[in-house]
Amino acid sequence: MFDTGSRLLQQKIIDLINNSETVVFYCEYAPKWPVRYLTDNFAAFGYDPEALYRQELCYQDLIHPKDLAPLEQEVAAKARDGDSHLAKTIRLRKPDGDYAWVDIRLTFERNAAGDVTHLLGKIVDVTDKVQAEERLKIFAKVIEQTADFVKITDRDGRLVFVNQALLDKTGYTEDELLGKTPGMLKSEMQDQTKAKALWDKILSGQVYQNRIMNRCKDGSTYHEDTTISPIFNADGDIEYFVSTGKDVSEQVKMQQALNEMAMKDVLTGLCNRRHLTGVIETEMRQRMQNGQTFSLILFDVDHFKQINDDYGHDVGDEILIEIARLAKRLSPDIDHVGRWGGEEFLLLGLDLELPSALGLAEVLRDEVACFDFPTVGRVTVSVGVTLCREEDTEADLFKRADQALYQAKHNGRNRVEVF
């Protein structure tokens, strides 16, 4: 009864192994390691176990040439040194010529004299694991070599990984960043509402994309186009956040320069008419709703056409440049000073009441009249002043400023008039 029970248990164990992913074998420790026992599931590698029993195949036929010699040398060394086992990862050739990565573990069976007589081994196919590790190595290498910034944070927002590109850009070391929050990179110039929008979005499981401004260790700032993606665990909970970003500081500078060019007069460096018109439109909408007003001072150079005719356009341009400098210097508290077109200039005082506007206009007129311009000598300007009324349209406001300037011209030039 005992023997029958033991045989039944033994068969159950063998069946269990044959239905598992672990191949078990038993062989002599002799040339070609003759196989004495091999579980049926070795067929998963594409071979009939009987071929090894009959020694039509041996381990030397199956192991990758680059792995064979190191394996044999380690087995011989451990057998000689009295070790009990050996574990190694090697490549096993399949009939189609491909190789499977396997973990092989050998246990040395010794006789009374301590010599190895047999090897008891097990083999597990770890191809998927090795390939996954290889992919991770490749991924890690790519991440380290990419010019993009890569940050990984845990669920609480603590940095657990930063790549070399980020360290090179910011000047921080890995030790200085890991365990901290990305907030230490955030510039004081960064819009605080963006930070809240960021966390609201990624905590809801969505991908966040935006342009942010960060700060380096030395205090300098840079603009980054960033994408932050939540990483979920097997339970569907957010476990990490991966952030990738590109340094777009140069693009931002170029765009800012283009925007500035679009808003500025090329000759004088003052605001141009397009920009001034936009500002006035905006201010009229906002200030009129609150019952606030503002002043316009419009002036131009008297007899400017004659100056160009007598001295040339280069001299005329120098006069416009010099008047622009005078207007900028004399009106530091004015919100916008610009060239309205040709020889016309406009000052927009958002908090300037009419008496103050008239006073500034008179100072400006007098300073220009007293200035000694190269080549030409004395030049004068005529000035028109008006106040924006609650019922004004843009057309009303501009028409009244023009009328005030026309009145100054009509009344003899080199004077200030209000309409």
C-alpha positions in Angstrom: 0.0 0.0 0.0 2.8 2.4 0.9 4.7 1.7 -2.4 1.5 2.2 -4.4 0.9 5.5 -2.7 4.4 6.6 -3.2 4.2 5.8 -6.9 1.0 7.7 -7.2 2.5 10.7 -5.5 5.6 10.5 -7.7 3.4 10.4 -10.8 1.5 13.4 -9.6 4.7 15.4 -9.1 5.9 14.4 -12.6 2.6 15.4 -14.1 2.8 18.7 -12.3 6.3 19.4 -13.6 5.4 18.4 -17.2 2.5 20.8 -17.1 4.7 23.6 -15.8 7.3 25.9 -17.4 10.2 24.2 -15.6 12.1 21.5 -17.4 13.8 19.0 -15.1 16.7 16.7 -16.2 19.2 14.3 -14.7 22.4 13.4 -16.4 25.8 11.8 -15.9 28.7 14.0 -15.3 30.6 12.4 -18.1 31.5 13.5 -21.7 28.5 14.9 -23.4 26.5 14.7 -20.1 24.4 11.6 -21.1 20.8 12.2 -20.2 19.2 9.7 -17.9 15.9 11.6 -17.3 14.2 14.5 -19.0 10.7 15.8 -18.4 8.3 15.7 -21.4 7.9 19.5 -21.4 11.3 19.9 -22.9 9.4 19.4 -26.2 8.3 23.1 -25.8 11.8 24.0 -27.2 11.0 22.0 -30.3 12.9 18.8 -29.5 11.8 15.2 -28.8 13.3 14.2 -25.4 14.0 10.7 -26.9 16.7 12.3 -29.1 18.6 13.1 -26.0 18.1 9.8 -24.4 19.5 8.1 -27.6 22.3 10.7 -27.5 21.4 11.8 -31.0 21.7 15.3 -29.4 23.7 16.5 -26.4 23.9 19.7 -24.5 26.8 20.8 -26.7 24.5 20.8 -29.7 22.0 23.0 -28.0 23.9 25.7 -26.2 25.0 28.9 -28.0 28.7 28.7 -28.9 29.4 31.9 -26.9 27.8 30.5 -23.8 29.1 26.9 -24.1 32.7 27.3 -23.1 32.0 29.6 -20.1 29.3 27.2 -18.8 31.6 24.2 -19.1 34.4 26.1 -17.3 32.2 27.1 -14.5 30.8 23.6 -14.0 34.3 22.2 -14.0 35.5 24.7 -11.5 32.6 24.3 -9.1 32.8 20.5 -9.4 36.4 20.7 -8.5 36.0 23.2 -5.6 33.2 21.2 -3.9 30.4 23.6 -4.6 26.9 22.3 -4.5 25.2 24.1 -7.3 25.5 26.6 -10.2 23.0 29.1 -11.6 23.5 30.8 -15.0 21.5 32.4 -17.8 22.4 31.0 -21.3 21.0 30.7 -24.8 19.4 27.5 -26.0 19.2 26.8 -29.8 15.8 25.9 -31.2 15.4 23.7 -34.3 14.5 26.7 -36.4 17.9 28.3 -35.6 16.5 30.9 -33.1 17.6 31.0 -29.5 15.7 31.0 -26.3 17.2 32.5 -23.2 17.0 30.1 -20.2 17.9 30.1 -16.6 19.7 26.9 -15.8 20.4 25.7 -12.3 22.6 22.6 -11.7 22.9 20.7 -8.5 26.0 18.5 -8.2 25.6 14.9 -7.0 28.8 13.5 -5.5 30.0 10.0 -4.4 31.5 9.1 -1.1 34.9 10.4 -2.4 33.4 13.8 -3.1 33.6 13.4 -6.9 30.7 14.7 -9.0 28.9 11.8 -10.6 25.6 13.3 -11.8 24.0 16.6 -12.5 20.4 17.4 -11.5 19.2 20.4 -13.3 16.2 22.6 -14.1 15.6 24.9 -17.0 13.2 27.8 -17.2 12.5 29.8 -20.4 13.2 33.5 -19.5 13.3 34.8 -23.1 10.5 37.3 -22.5 12.1 38.6 -19.3 15.6 39.0 -20.9 14.0 40.7 -23.9 12.1 43.0 -21.6 15.3 43.8 -19.7 17.1 44.5 -23.0 14.3 46.9 -24.0 14.6 48.6 -20.7 18.3 49.0 -21.2 17.8 50.4 -24.6 15.0 52.7 -23.3 17.3 53.8 -20.4 20.1 54.5 -22.9 17.8 56.5 -25.1 16.5 58.5 -22.2 20.0 59.3 -21.0 21.1 60.4 -24.4 18.1 62.3 -25.6 18.2 66.1 -25.6 14.7 66.2 -24.2 14.2 66.7 -20.4 12.8 63.6 -18.6 11.5 63.6 -15.1 9.6 60.9 -13.2 7.8 61.6 -10.0 5.9 59.3 -7.6 2.2 59.8 -6.7 3.1 62.5 -4.2 5.1 64.5 -6.8 8.6 63.5 -5.5 11.2 63.1 -8.2 12.5 59.5 -8.5 14.3 59.9 -11.8 15.9 62.7 -13.8 17.9 62.3 -17.0 21.3 63.9 -17.9 19.8 66.4 -20.2 17.8 68.0 -17.4 20.9 68.0 -15.1 23.0 69.6 -17.8 20.4 72.3 -18.4 19.6 73.2 -14.8 23.0 72.8 -13.2 21.6 70.6 -10.4 23.1 67.2 -9.5 20.9 64.1 -9.3 21.3 64.1 -5.5 20.0 67.6 -5.3 16.8 66.8 -7.3 15.8 63.2 -6.3 13.3 63.2 -3.5 12.4 66.8 -4.1 9.4 68.1 -6.1 9.7 69.7 -9.5 8.5 72.8 -7.9 12.1 73.6 -7.0 12.6 74.2 -10.7 9.6 76.5 -11.1 10.4 80.1 -11.8 8.8 82.9 -9.7 7.7 84.2 -13.0 5.6 81.1 -13.7 1.8 81.7 -13.6 0.6 80.1 -10.4 -2.7 79.2 -12.0 -0.9 76.9 -14.4 0.4 74.8 -11.5 -3.1 74.2 -10.2 -4.4 73.3 -13.7 -1.5 70.9 -14.1 -2.3 68.9 -11.0 -6.0 69.0 -11.5 -5.6 67.4 -14.9 -3.0 64.7 -14.2 -4.6 63.6 -11.0 -7.7 63.0 -13.0 -5.7 60.6 -15.2 -5.4 62.9 -18.2 -2.2 64.0 -20.1 -1.1 67.6 -19.5 0.6 69.7 -22.2 1.7 73.3 -21.8 4.6 75.7 -22.1 6.1 76.5 -18.7 9.0 78.6 -17.4 11.5 76.9 -15.1 14.5 78.1 -13.2 18.1 76.8 -13.2 20.3 76.5 -10.2 22.1 79.8 -11.1 18.7 81.6 -11.2 18.5 81.9 -15.0 15.2 80.8 -16.6 14.2 78.7 -19.6 10.9 77.9 -21.4 9.9 74.3 -21.7 7.2 72.7 -23.8 6.2 69.9 -21.4 4.0 66.8 -21.6 3.1 65.0 -18.3 1.5 61.6 -18.4 0.2 59.6 -15.5 1.4 56.0 -15.2 -1.1 53.4 -13.7 -0.4 50.3 -11.7 -2.1 46.9 -12.1 -5.0 48.1 -9.9 -5.6 51.1 -12.2 -4.3 53.6 -9.6 -1.8 56.3 -10.6 1.6 55.4 -9.4 4.0 57.7 -11.3 4.0 60.7 -13.5 6.4 60.9 -16.5 7.3 64.4 -17.8 9.1 65.0 -21.0 10.0 68.4 -22.2 11.9 70.4 -24.8 13.8 73.6 -24.3 12.1 76.2 -26.5 13.8 79.3 -25.0 15.2 80.3 -28.3 11.9 80.0 -30.1 10.2 82.1 -27.3 12.9 84.8 -27.7 12.4 84.8 -31.4 8.6 85.0 -31.0 9.0 87.8 -28.5 11.3 89.7 -30.9 8.8 89.2 -33.7 6.0 90.4 -31.5 8.0 93.4 -30.4 8.8 94.2 -34.1 5.1 94.0 -34.9 4.3 96.5 -32.1 7.1 99.0 -32.8 7.9 101.6 -35.3 11.1 100.6 -37.1 12.5 104.1 -37.4 11.9 105.6 -33.9 11.5 102.4 -31.7 8.2 103.8 -30.4 4.9 101.9 -30.4 3.4 101.8 -33.9 -0.1 102.8 -34.9 -1.3 99.2 -35.0 -0.3 98.6 -31.4 -1.7 102.0 -30.2 -5.0 101.3 -31.9 -5.3 98.0 -30.2 -4.5 99.5 -26.8 -7.0 102.3 -27.2 -9.7 99.8 -28.3 -9.1 97.7 -25.2 -9.0 100.7 -22.8 -12.2 102.2 -24.2 -14.0 98.9 -23.5 -12.7 98.4 -20.0 -12.5 102.0 -18.7 -15.7 103.3 -20.0 -17.5 100.4 -18.2 -16.0 101.7 -14.9 -16.7 105.4 -15.6 -12.9 106.1 -16.1 -11.4 108.2 -18.8 -8.0 108.9 -20.4 -6.3 111.5 -22.5 -4.8 111.6 -26.0 -2.1 113.9 -27.1 -1.6 114.0 -30.8 1.2 116.2 -32.3 3.1 116.5 -35.6 6.2 118.3 -36.9 5.4 121.7 -38.5 6.4 122.1 -42.2 7.9 118.6 -42.3 7.4 118.2 -46.0 9.5 121.4 -46.6 12.2 120.0 -44.3 12.4 116.8 -46.4 12.4 118.8 -49.6 15.1 121.2 -48.4 17.4 118.8 -46.5 16.5 115.3 -47.7 14.7 112.4 -46.1 17.8 111.3 -44.0 17.7 114.6 -42.2 13.9 114.3 -41.8 14.3 110.9 -40.3 16.9 112.2 -37.8 14.4 114.8 -36.7 11.7 112.2 -36.1 14.2 110.1 -34.1 15.2 113.0 -32.0 11.6 114.1 -31.3 10.8 110.5 -30.4 13.6 110.6 -27.8 12.3 113.9 -26.4 8.8 112.6 -26.1 9.9 109.5 -24.4 12.1 111.4 -21.9 9.5 114.1 -21.1 6.7 111.7 -20.5 8.1 108.8 -18.3 4.7 108.4 -16.6 2.8 108.1 -19.9 1.6 104.6 -20.5 2.1 104.6 -24.3 4.2 106.8 -26.6 4.1 106.0 -30.3 4.4 107.1 -33.8 1.0 107.6 -35.3 2.2 107.8 -38.9 4.5 110.0 -41.0 5.5 113.0 -38.8 2.6 112.4 -36.3 3.1 111.1 -32.8 0.6 110.1 -30.1 0.8 109.9 -26.3 -1.8 107.9 -24.4 -2.2 108.8 -20.8 -4.5 106.2 -19.1 -4.7 108.1 -15.8 -4.1 111.6 -17.1 -6.8 114.1 -16.6 -7.2 117.0 -19.1 -5.4 119.7 -17.1 -2.3 117.4 -16.6 -2.5 116.4 -20.3 -2.5 120.1 -21.4 0.5 120.8 -19.1 2.5 117.9 -20.5 1.6 118.9 -24.1 2.9 122.5 -23.4 6.1 121.2 -21.9 6.6 118.9 -24.9 5.9 121.8 -27.4 8.4 124.1 -25.6 11.2 121.5 -25.4 11.0 120.8 -29.1 10.9 124.4 -30.0 14.0 125.1 -27.9 16.0 122.1 -29.1 18.8 122.7 -31.5 18.5 120.0 -34.2 21.6 119.1 -36.2 21.6 120.6 -39.8 18.1 122.1 -39.5 18.4 124.1 -36.2 15.0 124.9 -34.7 11.9 122.8 -35.4 8.4 123.2 -34.0 5.4 120.9 -33.4 1.7 121.5 -33.2 -0.2 119.7 -30.5 -3.9 118.6 -30.1 -5.3 117.3 -26.8 -8.6 115.6 -26.1 -10.2 113.6 -23.3 -12.0 110.3 -23.9 -15.7 110.7 -23.0 -18.0 108.0 -21.8 -20.2 108.1 -24.9 -17.3 108.2 -27.3 -16.8 105.7 -30.1 -13.3 105.1 -31.4 -14.1 107.1 -34.4 -15.3 110.0 -32.2 -12.1 109.9 -30.2 -9.7 109.9 -33.1 -11.7 112.5 -35.0 -11.6 114.9 -32.0 -7.8 114.4 -31.6 -7.4 115.2 -35.3 -9.6 118.3 -35.0 -7.6 119.5 -32.0 -4.3 119.1 -34.0 -5.9 120.8 -37.1 -6.9 123.7 -34.9 -3.4 124.1 -33.6 -2.1 124.2 -37.2 -4.8 126.6 -38.3 -4.1 129.0 -35.4 -0.5 129.4 -36.4 1.4 126.2 -35.5 3.8 125.7 -32.6 0.9 125.7 -30.1 -1.4 123.4 -28.1 -5.1 123.2 -28.6 -7.8 121.1 -26.9 -11.0 119.9 -28.5 
